[in-house]
């Protein structure tokens, strides 16, 4: 998933994730908080794709030095069980630092359980999670989408602001859809400096590069029956001239709950809380599933 959402997952689940309560502004107070190690699961199943990107790592205490090489649990025992009861072991790939089994055929509508056992700090921990893949039926409706070339904030003959949008046929029984947007030519030289939302110079573009180059939108309560929906690409997600890639997802409950809560984990008094997760036992993270398809569009100078 090349999207701002994927970057958020890597940041939360690839390295330093520890869900603790902290008080104050800009600091974390660990007084009275006991560190409890956790297995961190990060994986999304997609029909028609191999299971080759299940990341298994560990949490770490915030007040201790971090050895990046110790975060990945390469020695974990990881299996996926499908709804027929067949158990598939996953092998660790040192090149990608992820677990995989290229023999698993993920089915739309299928249910899959992941089980992880790992030794952390001398203790054997176990975690598990279950996902039901959204059923088939999700397709993009390109004739009813606007995915051609537009100038930045182009208007029609009547002066109405035009925007890119993606129309799609919904999957029956599924109510969550997300759209990630990636600027493929993002650079300080292609940034739209005559920008309706940001008064930035080149240094600002470098500092806030990921926020400018990636964006996402979602529909949380789409009608559950068959039919067509539409998602707009908002202009505040379009900050560079050139080519863009959009990926549309029909996500399961696990995918949805993390997606809509992962950016809102600090309360008004400064305390932190975890996003909505569905990993049980000694684990945290996301094991979800989604259908996905890709579109492209272009912003001209």
N, C-alpha and C positions, 0 to 999 in steps of 0.2 A: 504494500500500500504506500505509494509515494504521495504522501499528503501531510498536511499539518497534523492530522490525527495520528498518523504513523509516527511522526516525530515525538508527539506527546507520549505515546506508548513506550518508545525507546527510552525517553527521559525518565519515565516513571518506573519501567520494568526492566531496563537493561543494566542499571547500575545502582543507584543510591536509594532505592525506595525503602523507606521505613515509615510506617504509619503511626505517628505518635501525636499526643496533644502538646501544643506549645502555646505559650502566652507571650504577649507583647507585640510590638511592631518591628518587623525586620529581624527579629531574633527568635530562637527556639529555646525555651526553658525546659530542661530535662529533669528538673527537680521532682523526685517522686515517681519518675517514669522508669520502668524496668524494660530493658531491651529483650524482645522475644524473637528469635530467628524465625524466618518464614521462607518457604519455597515460593519463588515467583514464577508464575506460568504466563506465557504470552504466545498465543497462537490463534489463528483464524482458519477454519476449514472452508474451502470453496469447491463446489462441484466442478469436475473436469480438470482439476489441478492436483498435482502430487502433494502429499503431506511432506514438505521439506523445509518448513520454516516455523517449527515449534521451539521457542526459546525458553530455556529453563535456567533460572539464576537464583540468587539468594538476596535477602535483605541484609543491610548492615546498619550498625548503630551510627547515628549522626556525629557522635563525639569521638570517633576513633579514626585513625588513618585507614585509608582504603587502598587495597592492592587490587587493581582492575583485573588481574589474572585470576583472582580468587572468587570473582563474582559468578562466573558461569559454572554451573554444576555439571561438568562433563561426565562425571561418573554416576549420574542419576540413573535409576531404572525407570523407564518411561514406556507405557503401553497405551494403546487406544483400542477400545472395544466397541464394535458396531452393534446394531440392534438385532443381529442374528446370533450374538454371543461370541463371535470370532474375535480373538485377542491378537493384536498386532504389536510386536515389540518395535520400538523406535531406536535407531542407532544415532550416535553423536557424530556430526560432521565437523571436523576441526576447522575446515576452511570457512564455513559459514557460522560456526559456533552455535548451530541449531541442531535439533533432533529431527529425524526424518524416517519415513518408510515409503518408498516409491511404489510399493505393491498395493497400497490402499487406494481404492476407487471411491472417492467421496460422492455420495448420491444426494441429489436434491430431495428433501423430505426425510432423509435418514437421521437417526439419532446416534451420537457418538459420545463415549465417555473417555476421558483421559485420566490415568492414574500415574502418580509420580512418587517415587521413594528415593530419598537422598539423605546422606549423612552431613549434618551441619554442626560444627563445633562439638563433635563427639556424640551427638544424639541422632537417632534415626527418625526422620520426619516423613509424613505422608500427606499428600494432597490429591484432590480429585475434583472433577467438574464435568458437567454434561451439557451438550449443545444439540439442538434439533435444527438441522439445516432448513432454511426456507424452501418451500416447495417450488417446483417449476412454474413458469407463467410470466416471469419478469422478462420483459424485452423493451428495448429502446424504440421509440416511435420517431425516427429521424425526419420524416416529412413534416411533422408538426413541431419540430424543434427549430430554433434559430442558432445555427452553428457555423455560419459562413464568416466572412471577414467584415468587421466593423471598425471604424475609426474610434478613438477613445471618446466615450460618452456621445456617440453619434445620435443625431435626431432625425426624425422623418420630415416629410414636407410640411406637416402641420406643427412642427416644433416639439413633438413628443419624444422623450428620451427612449432610445432603443436599448435592449440588453440581450445578451445571450441567454438561452434557456434550453432545457432538456426535457422532452416529453417521454413518458414511459408507460407501459402497461404494467399494472400492479400484479403482484403474486397473491392469489387468494389466501386469506388468513394472515397476511403479513401487513403490519401497520407502520413499519419504520423504514425510511429510505434516506440515504445520505449521499451528498455530492462533494467530492474533494476536487480542488482546483490547484494545478501546478503550473507556474510560469516556466516554460522550458528554456527560454532565452534570457532569464533573469540575470542582470548585471548592472553595475552602476552606469554603463553606457546606454542601456535600454530602459532605465527607469523613466517613468513619465513625471518629469519635474513640474510640469504645469498640471498639478494633481488637485482634484477637487477635495481631497480628504487629508493630505499630508503636505506640509511645507518643509520638505526635506532637502538636504544637500547630500553629496556623495558619501560623506562620513556617516550620516544618519542611515542611509541605505545599507551600508555595511553593518552597522550596529543592529538594525532591526530586519536584517535580510530575510530570515525565515518567516517572520510575521507578514512581510510584504509579498513573498514568493509563493506562499501556500495559503489556502483558505478552504472553508467548508460551509455547507448549508445542509439542512436536513428537514424532513417531514416526520413528525413524531406520532401523529394520530391520523394516518391516512385511512380512508374507508377500507374495511377489511375485505370487501368483495372485489371481484374483477372489475377493471375499468382503467381509465387513463388519469395520470397525475402529471404535474409539471413542476420543475424546480428551476428557479432563476439563478443566474450567476450575477451576484451583486457587484456593482462597479467598484466598491471598496476592496474587493478581492482581485481587482485587475489593475496592477500597478506598473506593468512593464509592457513595452511594445513587443510584438512577436507572437510565437506559437504558444498555445496552452493545451494542456491535457486535463480532461475531466473524467473522473471515475465515479460511476453511479453504483451504489450498493443497496441491496435489499438485505437488511441485517436481522439476525435473530435477537432474542431478548437480551442475551449476554452482551452482544455487540452494541445494541441500543443503549442499555443502561450505563455502560462505561462511557460511550460516546457523549451522552448528554450530561454527564456529571464530572468528567475528568478535568474540566477547566474551572470548576467551582468547588474548591476543597478548603477554602479558608473562610471562617465565619467572621462576622462583623467585629467581634472582640479580639480577633487575631488568632484564635484557636483553629487548629486544623482538624479535618475529618477525612476519612477515606472516600474515594468515589464509590459508586455502586458496583460491587464485585460479586461474582458467583463461583468462587473457588472455595471448596470446603476443606476441613481438616487443618493441617498446618501450612496453609497456603494462602496467597493473595494473587491477584492478577486477572487475566482475561483468557478464557477459552471459549471462543464464539464461532460463528459461521455466517456466511453471507454469499449471495449471488452478486456478480459484478460485471459491468461492461464499461467500455471506454469510448470517449468522444474527443474530438479535437476542434479548436477554433483559433482564430487569428485576430490580433489587434494591430491595425495599421497606424503608421504615423500620419 
